[in-house]
């Protein structure tokens, strides 16, 4: 007969690195606010626009010519699922901002299809964000934001704009799509910042 200490309930099923209120998934759920834009690589471009109106533009080929990184990161969706150890390839925002002169504190990510989301500029720099064009060693599928998406894994996934085509720098904060509908202006999964007032 096995002896089990009083109070022992087996191994914990929750991961220690799971933010509060989240559960782990092994698939990659597809959630979008509207129809999936179909953008060819030939038509895709990415633009950083400063608060003064200066534009820095990259075509698809110019983006791929830049040094790339291969981050492996955990994703946390505001709908409460988390996916661990996702593998990406893309260009760090640090690389894209190297020649951008601007003292703005905020950024609005913009996407094909009209989606927007606002972030503090500091959350896009210092190795925190990428323009990702490959997922799991393959092309990034359109339903997950391909040909390229913003990847900001330390915030809820709605901040990682799919089908990204630009970043507009701002000297003041403005709400993006979901923020204007009541989602939290920042979206830290570890602080459960899902909705305004959280």
N, C-alpha and C positions, 0 to 999 in steps of 0.2 A: 504494500500500500504506500502510495506517494505521500510525502509530507509537504504541505504547503503552508507557509506562514500566514497567520491571520492578516487580512487586509491586502493580500496579494491578489491582483486582478489580471495578471498577464501583462504582456507588453503593451505599451501605449500605442494606439493606432495613429495618433497625430504626429506629424513631423515637427521637430523643434523649430524649423525655419519657416513654418507656415504662419502667415500673419493672422491676427485675430479675425474670426468670422469667416475664414476661407476654408475650402476643402480642395484636395488634390484631384486633378484629372490626368489621364494618360493620353487622351486624344487632344485635339486642338480645336475647341469650339469656334464656330464662325458666327460673329455678331457684327452687324453693320446697321447704320442709321438710315441707309437708303440703298438704291441699286449699286451694283459693283461697276465702277468705271472700267472700261477696257482701253488701256493706254498702251500704244506700241512703244518699244524702246526708241524707235526713230523719232517719235513725236514727244517723248518724255523730256522734260527739262526741270532743273531745280534752280531757284533764284533766292538769294538772300537780299532783302531790300532794307537799307538802313532807314532810320527815322528821318534823315534828310533827303531820302529818295534815291540814293546811289544804289545801283543794282549790280550784284555779282552773280553771274549765270554759269551753269554747267550743263552740257548735253550729256546723254547717256554715256557716250564714248569718253568724254572728259571725266565723268565721275569714275568710270572703271580704270582710268589711267592713274588715278590718285592712289596713294598707299592705302591698303585695306587692313582691317582687323577682323578677327574671328572670335567675338565674345560668346561665351556660354553663360546664359542668364536665366533667372527664374521670372516668370510672368504672373501677374496678379490682376485679375479682372474685377471690376466693381460689382459684377453679378455674382461674386463670391468664389469663383474657381481660380485655382492656381496650377500652373504647369511648371515643373522643375527641369532644369538642365537643358533649356532650348539652345540650339546651336545656330548661329547666324554668321553672315559675312557682310561687311559694309564699310563705309567711310566714316570715321569719327567726325563729329561736328567741330572738334578742335582743328582738324585739318581744313575744313571748309571756312572757318572763321579766321584763319591765319592772316589774311590780307584785308579783313573787314575792319574799318575804323569807325567805331560808334560807341557811345557811352550809355546806351539804353540799358534799362534793367529788365525789360520784359520782351517776350517774343510771342508772335501768333503764328503757329504752324498752319499752313493752308494746303488743301488737297484738291486733286481733280475730283469733280463732283460737288465741290462747294463746302466740304467739311472744314471746320477750324477748331483749334484748341489752343488756349493760352498757357504759357509757362514763364516762370522767372528765367531769364537768360542764363543764370548760374546753373540751372538744372540741365542745360544742354552742353555745358563745357566741363573741362577737367576729367575727361574719360567717362562721362555719364550718359552719353547719347551718340547714336549713329544714324546714318541713312543706310538702312539695310536693304540689300538686293538679293540675298541668298538665304535660304532657310534649310537646315538639315542637309547641307551639301548639294542642294539643287536650286533651281530658279525659284524665286518667291512667287507662290501662286497668287493669282488675282484676288481670290477670296480672302487672302491674308494680307492684302495691300500691295501686291506686285503690280508693276515691276519694282517699286521701291517704297518703303515706308519709313517713318520715323520710329526709332526704337529708344525708349526712355524707360528702362526696366525697373527703376526704383520708385516709379509712380504707377498708379492704376493704369491699365492698358488703354483706356480711352485717350490718354495723353500721347500715346505712340501712334500718331495719325497715319492711317492707311493711305496709300496712293498720294503720298506727299509730293508737292511740287514747289514749295517755297516756305520761307520764314520771313515774316515782316517784323522788324524791330520796332519797339515802342517805348516812349519815355514814361508811359503810365499803363496800368493793367486794363485790359478789356476782356469781357467774357467771350469765350468761344461758343461753339454749338451747344454742347451739353452743359457747360457752365451757365449759359443763358436760360437753360431749362431746369435749373436747380441743383445741378451737381456741384460738388465742392470746387472751389477755385484752385486748390493745390492737388489733392488726391494722393496723399501718403497712405499706402495700405497698412503700414504698421501702426498708424494712428486712426485707422478706420475712417478716413476722410472721404466718405462716399457722397454725402449731400451737404448743402449749405447748412451751417450750424453744427456739423459733426466735429 
